[in-house]
Amino acid sequence: MPQGPAEHPFAQYVRILGKGKKGSRSLTLEEARLAMGMILDAEVEPEQLGAFLMLLRVKEEAPEELAGFIDAVRVRFPIPEQLQVDLDWSSYAGKKRNQPWFLLTALLLAEQGVRVFMHGARGHTLGRIYSEDALAQLGISAAANWQQVKQQLDHGGFSFMGIDQLCPPLGEIIQLRHILGLRSPVHTLCRLLNPLNARACVDGVFHPPYAPMHQQTALLLGTQNSVTVRGDGGEAETKPDSETEMHWILDGELSLSTWPRLYPQRLVKNEDLSIYQMKALWSGELEHPYGEGALLTTLATVLRLLPGNAQRAPEELIAEARERWGRRDRQRFKQLD
């Protein structure tokens, strides 16, 4: 009898996800690790990759799948062991209605001794302000390699690296959004990478079902302290004029809370989205209630992840955030004007 072509080795993973309502299932952690390994090693056909990503998207990723994907990335893209940071901050969504005020929070922490590594993507959705571009306007270039990351961390306590440098295959997949019409599970995967194995992690989501998924995946990966913020535009930035849902891991324990609003009423939307306003707020030349409130409440949230703060009340952390904000170097961005 005539023989057809042998089945492609990756076909089994597409079949697991796509056998219909009764026959399909999630991948095990090991299956996910092997499948993502093949993707990263360029051992899959484009049609297989598209089918795999969209089947996962429809089903929604399971924590075990995400943990397996991340294991595969970490094996293939190892990080120099001497690089150590206190806080991993992922930034993949971009902002479209407000400036990325959370960047000032991260820079303030770095200025005051917390080593912060931020990673993200840019350009995959039109009309958004991405952290890499905003940071460039604040005088901070994205690191091109791990040596530059180390130099930036040692010099200023903060470094940003794009996913295109951190893991090029994932960067290529993220840019498929305009072809597939949807974000893929790789957006979730990248948020949870924590490539430098920081002791605390911050990430954001827009869609509510993804928050517990992030939380449970982080726990599988051994994260001891993290917060997933249902933040503005999907970034890890709290909204000062409304309550914000938080999914925590604090000293290895899962919890859920609602972060209180800073202002009792909604604030008028900002029509000027220029980064100049961020610099002017930092220097004290501009009063911007929403921007200052966003960075203060985001700062208070992140402070809870630092050693000894897990049991502190939001009001106490807000007070410390105000005190820290008052100690910033107001001259920091003057040379950029």
Steps between C-alpha positions, in 0.01 A plus 500: 500500500620855434647666803436864594760725653608428855329709764693808609626464860323821606162382371435308823488826700255662260287185517492501882351850494275461198312167526171668581300563815521143627838391368721803558681587822770729634864408459686364798794705626743262328305505170493878511875513564570273202257684271643843578850357461417400143356846431809675636726264302311584177387139459133576420323604183331844486158335465564294812610802700191699407267210580675430831490859617136557410381170650670602823341844475148357462549249781695748720839400631528277805760584766682172433526588131643843573748358751617245242539769234709712737721203589576456130591868460727504804694195382567650156566859602705481820589813695844581648497376859657817643198710400272550799197724542243563772197560277389364163249727324338389175352759262338362187162671459582865437281794602245685287291717735763612750875533513699207641523657847617167643839565339557780751422253778761256369760775458433635849551155652825461307619841615440390859691174487263240352654329195224490235505306174219576256431316176236549234398526137408788276318573178260205490184714545445840339419807708681396819794648691753225570743506788809469283407815306396695811822407679703621202334842539596487868864447402515124560597278207393139477783257569627313194664218697551370852827689544309825450231381742768449765653839434164675526405316818835572662490866400137595555317198640270468196518329163254427222543232235262433214377149433666516157837496677399287797351218289480581127263215403241624750540852365424373151188319620369808683520693173259251341212681669412700188500178296305278740267780609539401864763502768648158553591310818854624451388837640412323824815290495726804464339679792589211730856429384683664793825428313733621778316301768414810702363443849194714419301539177245750370279450196171631366192364323194651336261204483394376848529122430872533434591629846457171692673320213803725544491452875484120484771481234734714709443267794584195284824675402594545866437874525480609864374856457302638207199707412287489187319831460183541301640835406452787262513378141634162612819640649600458866373844599228553757217744435494769769138594438354148520559177687753261348489121516824336615608136490790448740761247593642614834764282661378211286130538592224588249254777576258737328422856604354823373737797527312807622460808284705806590243753379128477583387614154598428142752743352466671164677307224832641390510623138874573492689169494846652453792358697593860582222495760669206672827693523320812621317307772830349617670840517207658685421743219160342432210398721335191355266330749440189288867448415622553855222283638576220254871492582435522878243220510713286269802566719307403813395176329857410407633590844283223642716247313823613661637319807304559821204675337257216425271570797499880480170678428449696177470830690838447664661413168345805333652717773843348435449550125435872557811527713713326236354718224594807700865384506540464122778679315295773335787597270514157337341592165609866483776432248243354258298819465 
